[in-house]
Amino acid sequence: MDKGLFARLAFWRAKQAGAMLGVYVCADRLWVYAPATGSHAEQWVSFELQQDQWQQTFAELARAFPHASLQIVLGSGRYQLLVADKPNVDSDELSQALLWSIKDMVTIPVPQIHLDYFESPLPSNKLSVVVVDKDKLRAMVQAISEHGLSVLGISIEELAMTNLFDEDNQARLVVSHHSGQELLLTVVKQGQLYMQRRVRGFSGLDKAEVDELNYGLADNLSLEIQRSMDYFESQLRQPPVASIELFADGAVDALAKLVSANFNQAVNVVNKRAVGASMAGLAFSELSRGAE
């Protein structure tokens, strides 16, 4: 993964105008991060989103932050991330070749597929392919534009995780979860994504009581963490991760204590705010990286 990656994933770009915001678009709301200014402290704000009624939601955002420019991270339900063999074609033909490689893996009709891709920092003949429904994405961006806002870039959750430890020389395994979604496990190092994996069965993790964590859930999570660590070390032939980072809502401090009993690595709690708010902050972080 290189610094140009987010530029490749920025399906629409525009000149900056007004405040620059980080925005996380999940199933039922937008989370927004606004940095501190001369007159306001930094802000984390959410706006309700019902059945993708973009016009109403972005009208509210525009009233709060007129003429803002948005750096967006899409929630997991708004894209598909696939792994495909790297086609043996010239770079300018790569997107078209990938389209025909992945068309049978998705339910979106070929004319409606918008895709982009990124590579692992490790040598590989595989590419990670991001697939979105062109019409759905266009509807969102059109609503943004109609309310006097603009889009600086669009990315995805897996890549947003790289902003947690962008200057860290040690690999970190991040266990991230947003309410109602599948669990995401990533390994990040020096602002690059070395591994990503979605795991089912933990969609209610943020609502689990401490008793549920004690009676199997923490151990089940530890098993999935161990599987990811084994893959990172044995299949990718990398040194062990330096730590396990929990990025989730709910009884996360109790979860960290239970998980830490199963590993030699430190188990840390990353976020002290709601995951949605923190994701908006990670979206904003990409703006400073892009300026480097």
C-alpha positions in Angstrom: 0.0 0.0 0.0 1.4 3.4 -0.9 0.5 7.0 -0.1 -1.4 7.3 -3.4 -3.9 4.6 -2.4 -6.5 6.9 -0.9 -6.2 9.1 -4.0 -7.1 6.1 -6.1 -10.0 5.3 -3.9 -11.3 8.9 -4.0 -14.0 8.4 -6.6 -14.8 12.1 -6.6 -12.5 14.9 -5.7 -13.2 18.6 -5.4 -11.5 21.9 -4.4 -11.5 22.4 -0.6 -14.1 24.9 0.6 -15.2 25.7 4.2 -14.3 23.4 7.0 -12.7 20.0 6.3 -14.5 17.1 8.1 -14.0 13.4 8.6 -17.2 11.5 8.0 -18.0 7.9 8.7 -21.1 6.6 6.8 -22.6 3.6 8.6 -26.0 1.9 8.2 -28.2 4.3 10.1 -26.2 7.5 10.7 -23.3 9.7 9.7 -20.6 10.4 12.3 -18.7 13.6 11.7 -15.4 14.8 13.2 -14.7 18.6 13.0 -11.2 19.8 14.1 -10.8 22.7 16.5 -10.9 26.2 15.1 -10.2 29.6 16.5 -13.8 29.9 17.7 -14.8 26.2 18.4 -13.4 23.2 20.2 -13.1 20.0 18.2 -16.5 18.3 17.7 -17.9 14.8 17.2 -21.4 14.9 15.9 -23.8 12.3 14.5 -26.7 12.7 12.1 -29.5 10.2 11.7 -29.8 8.4 8.4 -33.0 6.6 7.6 -33.1 4.2 4.6 -30.4 6.1 2.7 -32.4 9.4 2.7 -29.3 11.3 1.8 -31.0 14.6 1.0 -32.4 15.1 4.5 -29.2 14.0 6.3 -26.8 16.1 4.3 -29.2 19.1 4.5 -28.7 18.8 8.3 -25.0 18.4 8.0 -24.8 21.4 5.7 -26.7 23.6 8.2 -24.2 22.6 10.9 -21.1 22.9 8.6 -21.9 25.0 5.6 -19.7 24.6 2.5 -17.7 21.8 4.2 -15.4 19.4 2.4 -15.8 15.8 3.4 -13.2 13.0 3.7 -15.5 9.9 3.9 -15.0 6.3 5.2 -17.8 3.9 4.2 -19.1 1.4 6.7 -18.7 -2.2 5.9 -22.2 -2.7 4.6 -21.7 -0.1 1.8 -19.0 -2.0 -0.1 -17.6 -5.4 -0.7 -13.9 -6.2 -0.3 -12.7 -9.2 -2.4 -9.4 -10.8 -3.1 -8.5 -11.6 -6.7 -5.5 -12.8 -8.6 -3.5 -9.9 -10.1 -4.2 -9.9 -13.9 -1.2 -10.1 -16.1 -2.0 -6.9 -18.0 -0.7 -3.3 -18.3 -1.7 -1.0 -15.5 -4.1 1.0 -17.6 -6.0 -2.2 -18.3 -6.0 -3.5 -14.8 -9.4 -2.2 -13.6 -11.2 -3.6 -16.6 -9.5 -7.0 -16.2 -10.4 -7.0 -12.5 -14.1 -6.3 -13.4 -14.4 -9.5 -15.3 -12.4 -11.4 -12.6 -14.8 -10.5 -9.8 -18.1 -10.1 -11.6 -19.3 -13.5 -10.5 -18.4 -12.9 -6.9 -20.8 -10.0 -6.4 -24.6 -9.6 -6.8 -24.2 -6.2 -8.5 -24.8 -6.2 -12.3 -21.6 -5.5 -14.2 -22.8 -2.0 -15.5 -23.4 -0.9 -11.9 -20.0 -2.0 -10.5 -17.5 0.6 -9.5 -14.3 -0.9 -8.3 -10.8 0.1 -7.1 -8.0 -2.0 -5.7 -5.0 -1.9 -3.4 -1.9 -4.1 -2.9 -0.3 -5.6 0.2 3.0 -4.2 1.2 4.2 -7.8 1.1 5.1 -9.5 -2.2 1.9 -11.1 -3.5 0.2 -12.1 -6.8 -3.2 -11.0 -5.2 -5.0 -7.7 -5.1 -7.7 -6.5 -2.7 -10.6 -5.2 -4.7 -13.2 -2.7 -3.4 -16.6 -3.0 -5.1 -19.5 -0.5 -4.7 -22.8 -0.1 -6.3 -22.3 2.9 -8.7 -25.9 4.2 -8.4 -25.9 4.1 -4.6 -22.6 5.9 -4.4 -23.7 8.4 -7.0 -26.9 9.2 -5.1 -24.9 9.9 -1.9 -22.4 12.2 -3.7 -25.2 14.0 -5.6 -26.9 14.8 -2.3 -23.6 16.1 -0.9 -23.1 18.4 -3.9 -26.7 19.7 -3.9 -26.3 21.0 -0.4 -23.1 22.9 -1.2 -20.7 20.4 0.3 -17.9 18.6 -1.5 -16.0 15.3 -1.3 -12.3 15.2 -0.9 -12.0 11.4 -0.9 -13.8 8.2 -0.2 -12.3 5.1 1.5 -13.2 2.0 3.5 -12.9 0.7 7.1 -10.0 -1.6 6.5 -7.8 1.2 5.2 -9.0 3.6 7.9 -7.4 1.3 10.5 -3.9 2.2 9.1 -4.4 5.7 10.6 -4.3 4.3 14.1 -0.6 3.6 14.0 0.7 5.3 10.9 4.2 6.0 12.4 4.6 2.8 14.4 7.4 0.5 13.4 5.8 -2.5 15.2 2.9 -4.5 13.8 -0.4 -4.2 15.7 -3.4 -6.5 15.5 -6.5 -4.4 15.6 -9.8 -6.0 16.6 -12.5 -3.5 15.5 -16.2 -3.7 15.7 -19.1 -1.3 15.1 -22.6 -2.1 16.3 -24.4 -4.6 14.2 -21.5 -5.3 11.9 -19.2 -8.3 11.5 -15.9 -8.2 13.4 -12.9 -6.9 11.6 -9.4 -8.0 12.3 -6.5 -6.1 10.7 -2.7 -6.0 11.1 -1.3 -2.5 10.6 2.3 -1.3 10.6 3.8 2.0 9.6 0.5 3.2 8.2 0.2 0.1 6.0 -2.4 -2.7 5.9 -0.7 -6.1 6.1 -3.8 -8.2 6.6 -7.5 -7.9 6.9 -10.2 -10.5 7.9 -13.9 -10.3 8.6 -15.4 -12.8 11.2 -19.0 -13.6 11.7 -20.7 -14.3 15.0 -19.8 -11.2 16.9 -22.3 -8.6 15.6 -23.6 -8.0 19.1 -20.3 -7.7 20.8 -20.9 -4.1 21.9 -24.1 -5.2 23.7 -22.6 -8.2 25.5 -22.7 -8.0 29.3 -19.6 -9.0 31.3 -21.2 -12.3 32.2 -21.5 -13.2 28.5 -17.9 -12.3 28.0 -16.9 -14.5 30.9 -18.9 -17.4 29.6 -17.3 -18.1 26.3 -17.5 -14.9 24.2 -14.0 -13.6 25.2 -12.5 -17.1 24.6 -14.2 -17.3 21.2 -12.8 -14.0 20.3 -9.4 -15.0 21.5 -9.6 -18.0 19.2 -10.2 -15.8 16.2 -7.4 -13.5 17.3 -5.0 -16.5 17.5 -6.1 -17.7 14.1 -5.2 -14.3 12.6 -1.9 -14.2 14.4 -1.1 -17.7 13.2 -1.8 -16.7 9.6 0.3 -13.5 9.9 3.3 -15.4 11.3 3.1 -18.7 9.3 1.5 -17.8 6.0 2.8 -14.2 5.6 6.1 -15.2 7.4 6.1 -12.1 9.7 7.3 -11.7 13.2 4.6 -11.8 15.9 2.5 -8.7 16.4 3.6 -6.4 19.2 0.2 -5.9 20.7 -3.6 -6.6 20.4 -5.7 -3.4 20.1 -9.4 -3.5 20.9 -11.4 -0.9 19.0 -15.0 -1.6 20.1 -17.9 -0.2 22.2 -19.5 -1.9 25.2 -17.7 -3.6 28.1 -14.4 -3.3 26.3 -12.2 -2.8 29.4 -13.5 -6.1 30.8 -13.1 -7.7 27.4 -9.4 -6.6 27.3 -8.7 -8.1 30.7 -10.3 -11.4 29.7 -8.5 -11.6 26.3 -5.1 -10.6 27.8 -5.2 -13.8 29.9 -4.8 -15.8 26.7 -1.8 -14.0 25.2 1.7 -12.9 25.9 1.2 -9.6 24.0 -0.3 -6.6 25.7 -4.0 -6.1 25.0 -5.0 -2.4 24.8 -8.2 -0.5 24.4 -7.8 2.0 21.6 -10.8 4.2 21.7 -12.3 6.2 24.5 -15.1 7.5 22.4 -17.9 5.7 20.5 -16.4 3.7 17.6 -18.5 5.7 15.1 -17.0 9.0 16.4 -13.5 7.5 16.4 -14.0 6.3 12.8 -14.9 9.8 11.7 -11.6 11.0 13.4 -9.7 8.3 11.4 -11.3 9.6 8.2 -10.1 13.1 9.0 -6.6 11.8 9.8 -6.2 10.8 6.2 -6.2 14.4 5.2 -2.9 15.1 6.9 -1.4 11.9 5.5 -2.5 12.9 2.0 -0.7 16.3 2.4 2.6 14.7 3.2 
